[in-house]
Amino acid sequence: MRIRTNIAVQLALFGTVFVAACHRSAQVSARSPRAGFGEEWLAWTPQQRAEHTASFIDGATTTSYTICNAIDSSIPGGTHLPSGTLIPREECLDIQKFSKGTGWKLANDGKTVDYGVSAYTTVIDELYKHPECLVMPYDTVLEHLNDKEYVSGSELFKKLQSGQAAWGNFSGFDGMDKCYRVTQTRVAN
């Protein structure tokens, strides 16, 4: 009899701990912002936003430079796009050029690094003031803040809403259609 009672108590205790753990896990995940999207961006400190932005820009420009040089060294005179179009080396490098930053420096406190990327973080901050755009991945926004596409946050919101941003189609992002309008064009047969 004592063994049955002991087993029953242990099962009850296990069940209570299991239910409590599942409930706690559900609460934490319900409060955690989705990685890569606006809520996470807004949850970061300005320093974290700047660090991510500086890292993104560094990676994008380094990759662009490496790819253009590799292609350029194998094709004299320029770079071939997949369409077969030949573009000059300078244009290849300009595809992912981000020159709005001011370069990094130590801040006045002598401890904090100022990455000089506020021109970019401000645009994203302004875009995410519109709750319908919190579903837009911040790396996608950064990708389109290169020199050729750079606009202010309010201009970017208007561009996304008007269907003038030709960023392709997004799938699997609930609510994306409220932020990013895709202009549907039909090709005449």
Secondary structure, 3 states (H helix, E strand, C coil): CHHHHHHHHHHHHHHHHHHHHHHHHHHHHHHCCCCCCHHHHHHCCHHHHHHHHHHHHHHHHHHHHHHHHHHHHHCCCCEECCCCCEECHHHHHHCCCCCCCCCCEECCCCCCEECCCHHHHHHHHHHCCCHHHCCCCHHHHHHCCCCCCCCCHHHHHHHHHHCCCCCCCCCCCCCHHHHCCCCCCCCCC
